[in-house]
Amino acid sequence: MRTILVVNNLYALWLWRRPLIQALQRSGADLMAVGPPGPYVQRLRELGCQVECWPLDRRSLNPVTELRSLWYLYQIYLQRRPTVAHHFTIKPNLYGAIAARLARVPAIIATVTGLGYFWTESDGKTRRLRLMLTYLYKAALRQTDAVVFLNDDDRRLLGNGCFAEIIPGEGVNTSLFHPEAISQEQRAELRIRLGIEVTAPVALMISRMLWHKGVGEFVAAARLVRRKMPEAVFLLVGPPDEGNPASISSHRLQAWAEEGVIRYLGFRQDIPQLLALADVAVLPSYREGIPQVLVEAAAMGKPLVATDVPGCGEVVLDGVNGLRVPPRDPEALAEAIIALLADPVLRESLGKASRTLAEERFATEKIVQRWLFIYKRVLEAKGYPFSCI
């Protein structure tokens, strides 16, 4: 069974979907990854995937460029003749559904990983584009055999007329992300390397550097918190995303760091260590699919602060394992962070509830099994056997 996984950035397959890739391989799938060229091509090949580079510009709205991307994907399907085409994110879902239908791919699966820039901004031009994209997205999803959403809000918006399922995120390795996975000595060493005082409370935000992730609100809240708790440290972690229209410039990030309100660490690979160091994990996003960083923070047993928006509410149960605040509201965000940084007993209680939630709902093995049963159901409906090994 040849299966093609199509993404707008190959790092997403490597970072978040290796467990699914490995499970499909154990089930006998011959896997190919399709996405724009980049540094993760070789890593996916080492994982046993064939890789086909796809010329896709995430920012482009040029009709000629977009038709070229659609045609290229169609040619891949004609040449490779997959049994399953599985698409992730908006452009792969839009173009993949059309290309796969034209190429007569037997089984087509779409995953709506979240709704980003065009569904969070409110200016007139963006609203018009959002209406058009919503119409096109619904039409494309109706051409698939199954659509997987990460939260119910997105399903209600786009899921009418298609076979829709909800799988809450990519899953988390609850052994790697575990409250005791990082020793006290390791945490102390990391504090020394980062120049953080032993007793300084730490609020941590990890995301791509995008305005609609709430980075600006995190910085504004840091200013407010530090007026009352000057010893508090605010760590901002994550890469810029120049392919996104909401990307924050490196000059702005540098200016915030020079101001001293936050410490910007850029892209990091030691995420479990950073989460272990943090007292509170924060994500003031405007909209999410399922925020992976909050799932990972929950598995590490951390109290969470997030906005009351689609996606975040799936991970942050207000008053149970964290606090939810209105989006675009730095004052409310600052109050929630202060409430947790000032109360170690509350932090401990919410953190334990986070760990329980991660084990019960987001553990990788549970997420992967749900994926495999969707593959099984879709393929068997088409007359293809599939063994969930």
C-alpha positions as CSV (number, residue, x, y, z in Angstrom):
1,M,0.0,0.0,0.0
2,R,1.7,3.2,-1.2
3,T,0.8,6.2,1.0
4,I,1.7,9.8,0.3
5,L,1.8,12.3,3.1
6,V,1.6,15.9,1.8
7,V,2.6,18.9,4.0
8,N,3.5,22.6,3.6
9,N,6.8,22.1,5.5
10,L,8.6,18.7,6.0
11,Y,9.7,19.6,9.5
12,A,6.1,19.0,10.6
13,L,6.3,15.3,9.6
14,W,9.7,14.9,11.3
15,L,8.9,16.8,14.6
16,W,5.3,15.7,15.2
17,R,4.3,12.8,13.0
18,R,7.1,10.3,13.3
19,P,5.0,8.0,15.5
20,L,2.3,7.9,12.8
21,I,4.9,7.3,10.1
22,Q,6.4,4.4,12.1
23,A,3.0,2.9,12.8
24,L,2.1,3.0,9.1
25,Q,5.4,1.4,8.2
26,R,4.7,-1.4,10.7
27,S,1.3,-1.9,9.0
28,G,3.1,-2.4,5.7
29,A,2.7,1.0,4.1
30,D,5.2,2.2,1.5
31,L,5.6,5.8,2.5
32,M,6.4,8.9,0.6
33,A,6.6,12.4,2.0
34,V,5.8,15.4,-0.3
35,G,6.6,19.0,0.7
36,P,8.8,22.0,-0.1
37,P,12.6,21.3,0.0
38,G,14.4,21.9,3.2
39,P,16.8,20.5,5.8
40,Y,14.4,17.7,6.9
41,V,14.5,15.9,3.5
42,Q,17.4,13.7,4.5
43,R,16.1,13.0,8.0
44,L,12.8,11.7,6.6
45,R,14.8,9.5,4.1
46,E,16.8,8.1,7.0
47,L,13.4,7.3,8.6
48,G,12.6,5.1,5.6
49,C,10.4,7.5,3.7
50,Q,10.8,8.4,0.1
51,V,10.7,12.2,-0.3
52,E,9.5,14.2,-3.3
53,C,10.1,17.9,-3.1
54,W,7.1,20.0,-4.1
55,P,7.5,23.7,-5.2
56,L,4.9,25.3,-2.9
57,D,5.1,28.9,-1.8
58,R,3.1,29.2,1.5
59,R,2.7,33.0,1.1
60,S,1.8,33.2,-2.6
61,L,-1.6,34.2,-3.8
62,N,-0.4,34.4,-7.5
63,P,-2.8,32.3,-9.6
64,V,-0.1,31.2,-12.0
65,T,2.2,30.1,-9.1
66,E,-0.7,28.3,-7.4
67,L,-1.8,26.5,-10.5
68,R,1.8,25.4,-11.1
69,S,1.8,23.9,-7.6
70,L,-1.5,22.1,-8.2
71,W,-0.2,20.7,-11.5
72,Y,3.0,19.5,-10.0
73,L,1.2,17.6,-7.2
74,Y,-1.2,16.1,-9.8
75,Q,1.9,14.8,-11.8
76,I,3.3,13.3,-8.6
77,Y,0.1,11.3,-8.1
78,L,-0.1,10.2,-11.7
79,Q,3.5,8.9,-11.6
80,R,3.4,7.4,-8.1
81,R,-0.1,5.9,-8.1
82,P,-0.7,5.9,-4.3
83,T,-3.5,4.1,-2.6
84,V,-3.8,6.8,0.0
85,A,-3.1,10.5,-0.3
86,H,-3.1,12.2,3.2
87,H,-2.9,16.0,3.3
88,F,-2.1,18.4,6.1
89,T,-2.8,22.2,6.4
90,I,-4.7,24.4,4.0
91,K,-2.8,24.5,0.7
92,P,-2.1,20.7,0.7
93,N,-5.7,20.1,1.6
94,L,-7.0,22.4,-1.1
95,Y,-4.7,21.3,-3.9
96,G,-4.3,17.7,-2.7
97,A,-8.1,17.0,-2.9
98,I,-8.3,18.3,-6.5
99,A,-5.1,16.6,-7.7
100,A,-5.9,13.3,-6.0
101,R,-9.4,13.2,-7.4
102,L,-8.2,14.0,-10.9
103,A,-5.5,11.3,-10.6
104,R,-8.1,8.8,-9.3
105,V,-6.3,8.2,-6.0
106,P,-8.5,5.6,-4.3
107,A,-8.4,7.0,-0.7
108,I,-8.0,10.7,0.2
109,I,-7.7,11.9,3.8
110,A,-7.4,15.6,4.9
111,T,-6.2,16.9,8.2
112,V,-7.2,20.4,9.3
113,T,-4.4,21.2,11.7
114,G,-5.9,24.6,12.6
115,L,-6.9,27.8,11.0
116,G,-4.3,30.5,11.0
117,Y,-3.7,34.0,9.7
118,F,-6.8,34.5,7.6
119,W,-9.1,33.3,10.3
120,T,-7.6,35.5,13.1
121,E,-7.3,38.9,11.4
122,S,-10.3,41.2,10.9
123,D,-9.5,43.9,8.4
124,G,-11.7,44.2,5.3
125,K,-9.4,42.6,2.8
126,T,-8.7,39.6,5.1
127,R,-12.4,39.1,5.8
128,R,-13.1,38.9,2.1
129,L,-10.3,36.4,1.6
130,R,-11.6,34.4,4.6
131,L,-15.0,34.1,3.1
132,M,-13.6,32.9,-0.2
133,L,-11.2,30.5,1.4
134,T,-13.9,29.1,3.7
135,Y,-16.0,28.4,0.6
136,L,-13.1,26.8,-1.3
137,Y,-12.0,24.8,1.8
138,K,-15.4,23.3,2.4
139,A,-15.7,22.4,-1.3
140,A,-12.3,20.7,-1.3
141,L,-12.9,18.8,1.9
142,R,-16.1,17.4,0.4
143,Q,-14.0,15.7,-2.2
144,T,-12.1,13.6,0.4
145,D,-13.0,10.3,2.1
146,A,-12.3,11.5,5.6
147,V,-11.5,14.8,7.2
148,V,-9.8,14.9,10.6
149,F,-10.1,18.1,12.7
150,L,-8.1,18.7,15.9
151,N,-11.0,20.5,17.7
152,D,-14.7,20.8,17.5
153,D,-14.8,24.5,16.6
154,D,-13.0,23.9,13.3
155,R,-15.2,20.9,12.6
156,R,-18.4,23.0,13.0
157,L,-16.9,25.7,10.7
158,L,-15.7,23.5,7.9
159,G,-17.0,20.0,8.4
160,N,-20.5,20.1,7.0
161,G,-21.0,17.7,4.2
162,C,-17.9,15.6,4.8
163,F,-17.1,12.5,6.9
164,A,-15.5,14.3,9.8
165,E,-13.5,12.9,12.8
166,I,-11.8,14.7,15.7
167,I,-8.4,13.6,16.9
168,P,-7.0,15.9,19.6
169,G,-3.5,16.8,18.2
170,E,-0.4,15.0,17.3
171,G,0.1,13.2,20.6
172,V,2.9,13.5,23.2
173,N,5.5,11.0,24.3
174,T,4.6,10.9,28.0
175,S,8.0,9.3,28.9
176,L,10.1,11.9,27.2
177,F,7.8,14.7,28.5
178,H,7.5,13.6,32.1
179,P,7.7,15.7,35.3
180,E,10.7,13.6,36.5
181,A,12.4,13.2,33.1
182,I,14.7,16.2,33.9
183,S,16.6,16.1,37.2
184,Q,16.9,19.0,39.6
185,E,20.6,19.1,38.8
186,Q,19.9,19.5,35.1
187,R,17.4,22.2,35.8
188,A,20.0,24.0,37.9
189,E,22.6,23.8,35.2
190,L,20.2,25.2,32.6
191,R,19.4,28.1,34.9
192,I,23.1,28.8,35.2
193,R,23.7,28.6,31.4
194,L,20.8,31.0,30.8
195,G,21.8,33.3,33.6
196,I,18.6,32.9,35.6
197,E,18.7,33.3,39.4
198,V,18.0,30.1,41.4
199,T,14.8,31.5,43.0
200,A,13.5,33.6,40.0
201,P,10.0,32.5,38.8
202,V,9.9,31.7,35.1
203,A,7.1,32.1,32.6
204,L,7.7,30.4,29.3
205,M,6.2,30.9,25.9
206,I,7.1,28.6,23.0
207,S,5.8,29.2,19.5
208,R,6.6,30.4,16.1
209,M,7.2,34.2,16.2
210,L,3.8,35.2,14.8
211,W,1.6,38.1,15.9
212,H,-1.5,35.8,16.0
213,K,0.3,33.5,18.4
214,G,0.0,36.3,20.9
215,V,3.7,37.1,21.2
216,G,2.9,40.8,21.4
217,E,0.5,40.2,24.3
218,F,3.1,38.0,26.1
219,V,5.6,40.8,25.9
220,A,3.1,43.4,27.1
221,A,2.0,41.1,29.9
222,A,5.7,40.7,30.9
223,R,6.0,44.4,31.3
224,L,3.0,44.5,33.6
225,V,4.0,41.5,35.7
226,R,7.6,42.7,36.2
227,R,6.3,46.0,37.7
228,K,4.9,43.9,40.6
229,M,7.4,41.0,40.4
230,P,10.7,42.4,39.0
231,E,12.4,39.1,39.7
232,A,10.2,37.3,37.3
233,V,11.8,36.0,34.1
234,F,9.9,35.7,30.8
235,L,11.4,33.3,28.3
236,L,10.3,33.5,24.6
237,V,11.3,30.5,22.5
238,G,10.8,29.7,18.9
239,P,11.9,30.5,15.3
240,P,10.7,33.3,13.1
241,D,8.4,32.2,10.3
242,E,9.2,34.4,7.3
243,G,6.8,32.4,5.1
244,N,3.9,33.7,7.2
245,P,2.3,37.2,6.7
246,A,2.0,37.5,10.5
247,S,5.7,37.0,11.1
248,I,7.5,39.2,13.7
249,S,10.7,40.8,12.4
250,S,14.0,39.9,13.9
251,H,14.5,43.6,14.6
252,R,11.4,43.7,16.8
253,L,12.5,40.6,18.7
254,Q,15.9,42.1,19.3
255,A,14.4,45.3,20.5
256,W,12.3,43.5,23.1
257,A,15.3,41.5,24.3
258,E,17.5,44.7,24.5
259,E,14.7,46.4,26.5
260,G,15.1,43.5,29.0
261,V,11.4,42.7,29.2
262,I,11.9,39.2,27.8
263,R,14.7,36.9,27.0
264,Y,14.4,35.7,23.4
265,L,16.2,32.3,23.0
266,G,15.2,31.7,19.3
267,F,14.9,28.1,18.0
268,R,15.7,25.5,20.6
269,Q,15.8,21.7,20.6
270,D,15.9,21.2,24.4
271,I,12.1,21.8,24.8
272,P,11.7,19.2,27.7
273,Q,14.5,20.9,29.6
274,L,13.0,24.4,29.1
275,L,9.6,23.2,30.2
276,A,11.1,21.6,33.3
277,L,12.7,24.9,34.1
278,A,9.5,26.9,33.8
279,D,7.0,27.6,36.6
280,V,4.2,28.4,34.1
281,A,3.7,27.7,30.4
282,V,1.9,30.4,28.5
283,L,0.2,30.6,25.1
284,P,-1.9,33.7,24.4
285,S,-2.8,32.6,20.8
286,Y,-5.8,34.0,18.8
287,R,-6.7,30.5,17.4
288,E,-5.2,27.0,17.4
289,G,-5.8,23.5,16.1
290,I,-4.4,21.8,19.2
291,P,-1.4,23.7,20.6
292,Q,1.3,21.0,20.8
293,V,3.4,23.1,23.2
294,L,0.6,23.2,25.7
295,V,0.1,19.4,25.4
296,E,3.9,18.9,26.0
297,A,3.8,21.3,29.0
298,A,0.8,19.5,30.4
299,A,2.7,16.2,30.1
300,M,5.6,17.8,32.0
301,G,3.1,18.6,34.8
302,K,3.0,22.3,34.3
303,P,0.2,24.8,35.1
304,L,-1.0,26.5,31.9
305,V,-2.1,29.9,31.0
306,A,-3.8,30.3,27.6
307,T,-6.5,32.3,25.8
308,D,-10.1,31.2,25.6
309,V,-10.1,30.4,21.9
310,P,-10.6,27.3,19.7
311,G,-8.0,24.7,20.3
312,C,-6.6,26.1,23.6
313,G,-9.7,25.1,25.5
314,E,-9.1,21.5,24.5
315,V,-5.9,21.5,26.6
316,V,-6.5,24.1,29.2
317,L,-9.4,23.4,31.5
318,D,-10.0,26.6,33.3
319,G,-9.4,26.3,37.0
320,V,-8.5,22.6,36.7
321,N,-5.1,22.5,35.1
322,G,-4.7,26.1,34.2
323,L,-6.3,29.5,33.6
324,R,-7.9,30.8,30.5
325,V,-8.1,34.5,29.6
326,P,-9.7,36.6,26.8
327,P,-7.5,36.9,23.6
328,R,-5.7,40.1,22.9
329,D,-5.9,41.2,26.6
330,P,-2.4,41.7,28.1
331,E,-3.9,42.9,31.4
332,A,-5.9,39.7,32.0
333,L,-2.9,37.6,30.8
334,A,-0.7,39.4,33.3
335,E,-3.2,38.8,36.2
336,A,-3.3,35.1,35.4
337,I,0.5,34.8,35.3
338,I,0.8,36.7,38.6
339,A,-1.8,34.5,40.2
340,L,0.2,31.4,39.4
341,L,3.7,32.7,40.0
342,A,2.6,33.9,43.4
343,D,1.0,30.7,44.5
344,P,3.2,27.5,44.5
345,V,0.4,25.4,46.0
346,L,-2.0,26.3,43.2
347,R,0.8,25.6,40.7
348,E,1.3,22.2,42.1
349,S,-2.4,21.3,42.0
350,L,-2.9,22.5,38.5
351,G,0.3,20.9,37.3
352,K,-0.8,17.4,38.6
353,A,-4.1,17.8,36.8
354,S,-2.2,18.7,33.6
355,R,-0.2,15.5,33.8
356,T,-3.3,13.4,34.3
357,L,-5.0,15.0,31.3
358,A,-2.0,14.4,29.1
359,E,-1.9,10.7,30.0
360,E,-5.6,10.2,29.6
361,R,-6.2,12.2,26.4
362,F,-3.0,13.1,24.5
363,A,-0.6,10.1,24.9
364,T,1.0,9.3,21.6
365,E,-0.1,5.6,21.5
366,K,-3.7,6.6,21.9
367,I,-3.6,9.2,19.2
368,V,-1.8,6.8,16.8
369,Q,-4.4,4.1,17.3
370,R,-7.1,6.5,16.4
371,W,-5.3,7.4,13.2
372,L,-4.8,3.7,12.3
373,F,-8.5,3.0,12.7
374,I,-9.4,5.9,10.4
375,Y,-7.0,4.4,7.8
376,K,-8.5,1.0,8.3
377,R,-12.1,2.3,7.9
378,V,-11.4,4.4,4.8
379,L,-9.3,1.7,3.1
380,E,-11.7,-1.2,3.8
381,A,-14.6,0.9,2.5
382,K,-12.6,1.1,-0.8
383,G,-11.9,-2.7,-0.8
384,Y,-8.3,-2.5,0.4
385,P,-7.2,-4.6,3.4
386,F,-5.4,-2.8,6.2
387,S,-3.9,-4.4,9.3
388,C,-3.6,-2.2,12.4
389,I,-0.5,-3.9,13.8
